[in-house]
Amino acid sequence: MYKSNNLGAILHKLRSKLSAKRFLFSMPSVIQVKINHIINHNVIESNKVIINHIFTSLVLAHSSFFISISS
């Protein structure tokens, strides 16, 4: 009984990790789409610069985070 519960817990952890990795892969494109949507709604020029800066920071953070996971 204990072993089967333990196996279930391990499988659950694996599924969670796979979901997290899929989310990490999709995150930048989702953010890009949202930012493009905001920019296309006639946002003031200065806000475009701020939004692009935030997006760049997020992509850099995402890639360095993924590199640290994979290495």
N, C-alpha and C positions, 0 to 999 in steps of 0.2 A: 504494500500500500504506500509506504513512504517513498519507495523508488519511483513509482508512477507519478506521484505528486511532484517529486523533484524534477522528473523529466518534463512534466507539464510546465513547471516554472522556467526551466531552461528554454523550452520552445517559445514561451511567452516573451522572454528576454530577447531571444533572437529576432522574433517578429517585431518587437519594439525598435531594435537597432536598425533593422532593414527599413522600417517606416521612417525613422529619423534620417537615415541616409538619403532616402528618396526625397524627403522634405528639403534637405540641404541642397540637393541638386536642383530642385525646382524653384527654390526661394528667389534667386536673383532674377529669373525671368518673370516671376509673379510681380516682384517689386518694379521691374522695368515697365511692365504693362500698366501698373497703377500710376507710375510717374508720368508716362506718356499720356495717360488719360487726363491727369491733372494739368499737364502742360498744354494739351489741346483745348482746354477750357479757358483760354485767354487769361492765363495767370500773368501777373506783372513780371517784367523782365528780371528784376532782382530776385524774385522767388524762383525763377527758372534756374538761376545760378546756384541758389541754396539747395534746391532739390537735386540738381546734378551732383553737387558736392556730397550730399548725403548718400546718393546712390553709389558714387565712386567709393566712399568710405565703407559702405555695406559690402560691396563686391570684394574689396581688398580684405576686409575682415573675414568674409565667407571663404575666400580662397586660402588665406593663411590658416584658418581654422580647419579646413578640409585637409590641407597639407600636414598639419600636426596630427590629425586623426590617422591619415594613411601611412605616415612614416613610423 
